[in-house]
Amino acid sequence: MRLPPTTSQPLPTTVKHNEVINAKIATKEQQIADISQLGPAVVIIFGILVCLTIVGIILGLIIIGAGIWWSQSRENEKTKLKNEIIELETELE
């Protein structure tokens, strides 16, 4: 009767699983880095400029609101991706 090896080397399937998880984490970290706040900032600045005109105050406030909403939605996406990374990291064996 042959006993199984007593090495502490991880099993190949475990290594492959960890490689897949690490690749998913890297992809999500890249997605976070790719989410820019430049667009929402430009919209907010444009809204402020429109507000400076007497006729454009309401329109400017609408534009500012849209820019703030856009910025917040991007922050929510970053938070979601960060939470997914945390979940994937707990899967690493």
Contact map, one row per residue, 1 for C-alpha under 8 A:
111000000000000000000000000000000000000000000000000000000000000000000000000000000000000000000
111100000000000000000000000000000000000000000000000000000000000000000000000000000000000000000
111110000000000000000000000000000000000000000000000000000000000000000000000000000000000000000
011111000000000000000000000000000000000000000000000000000000000000000000000000000000000000000
001111100000000000000000000000000000000000000000000000000000000000000000000000000000000000000
000111110000000000000000000000000000000000000000000000000000000000000000000000000000000000000
000011111000000000000000000000000000000000000000000000000000000000000000000000000000000000000
000001111100000000000000000000000000000000000000000000000000000000000000000000000000000000000
000000111110000000000000000000000000000000000000000000000000000000000000000000000000000000000
000000011111011000000000000000000000000000000000000000000000000000000000000000000000000000000
000000001111111000000000000000000000000000000000000000000000000000000000000000000000000000000
000000000111111100000000000000000000000000000000000000000000000000000000000000000000000000000
000000000011111110000000000000000000000000000000000000000000000000000000000000000000000000000
000000000111111111000000000000000000000000000000000000000000000000000000000000000000000000001
000000000111111111100000000000000000000000000000000000000000000000000000000000000000000000000
000000000001111111110000000000000000000000000000000000000000000000000000000000000000000000000
000000000000111111111000000000000000000000000000000000000000000000000000000000000000000000010
000000000000011111111100000000000000000000000000000000000000000000000000000000000000000000011
000000000000001111111110000000000000000000000000000000000000000000000000000000000000000000000
000000000000000111111111000000000000000000000000000000000000000000000000000000000000000000000
000000000000000011111111100000000000000000000000000000000000000000000000000000000000000110110
000000000000000001111111110000000000000000000000000000000000000000000000000000000000000010000
000000000000000000111111111000000000000000000000000000000000000000000000000000000000000000000
000000000000000000011111111100000000000000000000000000000000000000000000000000000000100100000
000000000000000000001111111110000000000000000000000000000000000000000000000000000000100110000
000000000000000000000111111111000000000000000000000000000000000000000000000000000000000000000
000000000000000000000011111111100000000000000000000000000000000000000000000000000000000000000
000000000000000000000001111111110000000000000000000000000000000000000000000000001101100000000
000000000000000000000000111111111000000000000000000000000000000000000000000000001100100000000
000000000000000000000000011111111100000000000000000000000000000000000000000000000000000000000
000000000000000000000000001111111110000000000000000000000000000000000000000000001000000000000
000000000000000000000000000111111110000000000000000000000000000000000000000001001100000000000
000000000000000000000000000011111111000000000000000000000000000000000000000000000000000000000
000000000000000000000000000001111111000000000000000000000000000000000000000000000000000000000
000000000000000000000000000000111111100000000000000000000000000000000000010001000000000000000
000000000000000000000000000000001111111000000000000000000000000000000000010000000000000000000
000000000000000000000000000000000011111110000000000000000000000000000010010000000000000000000
000000000000000000000000000000000001111111000000000000000000000000000000000000000000000000000
000000000000000000000000000000000001111111100000000000000000000000000000000000000000000000000
000000000000000000000000000000000000111111110000000000000000000000110110000000000000000000000
000000000000000000000000000000000000111111111000000000000000000000100010000000000000000000000
000000000000000000000000000000000000011111111100000000000000000000100000000000000000000000000
000000000000000000000000000000000000001111111110000000000000001101100000000000000000000000000
000000000000000000000000000000000000000111111111000000000000001111110000000000000000000000000
000000000000000000000000000000000000000011111111100000000000000100000000000000000000000000000
000000000000000000000000000000000000000001111111110000000001001100000000000000000000000000000
000000000000000000000000000000000000000000111111111000000011111100000000000000000000000000000
000000000000000000000000000000000000000000011111111100000001100100000000000000000000000000000
000000000000000000000000000000000000000000001111111110000001000000000000000000000000000000000
000000000000000000000000000000000000000000000111111110011011000000000000000000000000000000000
000000000000000000000000000000000000000000000011111111111111100000000000000000000000000000000
000000000000000000000000000000000000000000000001111111011000000000000000000000000000000000000
000000000000000000000000000000000000000000000000111111111000000000000000000000000000000000000
000000000000000000000000000000000000000000000000001111111000000000000000000000000000000000000
000000000000000000000000000000000000000000000000001011111100000000000000000000000000000000000
000000000000000000000000000000000000000000000000011111111111000000000000000000000000000000000
000000000000000000000000000000000000000000000000011111111111100000000000000000000000000000000
000000000000000000000000000000000000000000000000001000111111110000000000000000000000000000000
000000000000000000000000000000000000000000000010011000011111111000000000000000000000000000000
000000000000000000000000000000000000000000000111111000011111111100000000000000000000000000000
000000000000000000000000000000000000000000000011001000001111111110000000000000000000000000000
000000000000000000000000000000000000000000000010000000000111111111000000000000000000000000000
000000000000000000000000000000000000000000110110000000000011111111100000000000000000000000000
000000000000000000000000000000000000000000111111000000000001111111110000000000000000000000000
000000000000000000000000000000000000000000010000000000000000111111111000000000000000000000000
000000000000000000000000000000000000000000110000000000000000011111111100000000000000000000000
000000000000000000000000000000000000000111110000000000000000001111111110000000000000000000000
000000000000000000000000000000000000000100010000000000000000000111111111000000000000000000000
000000000000000000000000000000000000000000000000000000000000000011111111100000000000000000000
000000000000000000000000000000000000000100000000000000000000000001111111110000000000000000000
000000000000000000000000000000000000100110000000000000000000000000111111111000000000000000000
000000000000000000000000000000000000000000000000000000000000000000011111111100000000000000000
000000000000000000000000000000000000000000000000000000000000000000001111111110000000000000000
000000000000000000000000000000000011100000000000000000000000000000000111111111000000000000000
000000000000000000000000000000000000000000000000000000000000000000000011111111100000000000000
000000000000000000000000000000000000000000000000000000000000000000000001111111110000000000000
000000000000000000000000000000000000000000000000000000000000000000000000111111111000000000000
000000000000000000000000000000010010000000000000000000000000000000000000011111111100000000000
000000000000000000000000000000000000000000000000000000000000000000000000001111111110000000000
000000000000000000000000000000000000000000000000000000000000000000000000000111111111000000000
000000000000000000000000000110110000000000000000000000000000000000000000000011111111100000000
000000000000000000000000000110010000000000000000000000000000000000000000000001111111110000000
000000000000000000000000000000000000000000000000000000000000000000000000000000111111111000000
000000000000000000000000000100000000000000000000000000000000000000000000000000011111111100000
000000000000000000000001100110000000000000000000000000000000000000000000000000001111111110000
000000000000000000000000000000000000000000000000000000000000000000000000000000000111111111000
000000000000000000000000000000000000000000000000000000000000000000000000000000000011111111100
000000000000000000001001100000000000000000000000000000000000000000000000000000000001111111110
000000000000000000001100100000000000000000000000000000000000000000000000000000000000111111110
000000000000000000000000000000000000000000000000000000000000000000000000000000000000011111111
000000000000000000001000000000000000000000000000000000000000000000000000000000000000001111111
000000000000000011001000000000000000000000000000000000000000000000000000000000000000000111111
000000000000010001000000000000000000000000000000000000000000000000000000000000000000000001111
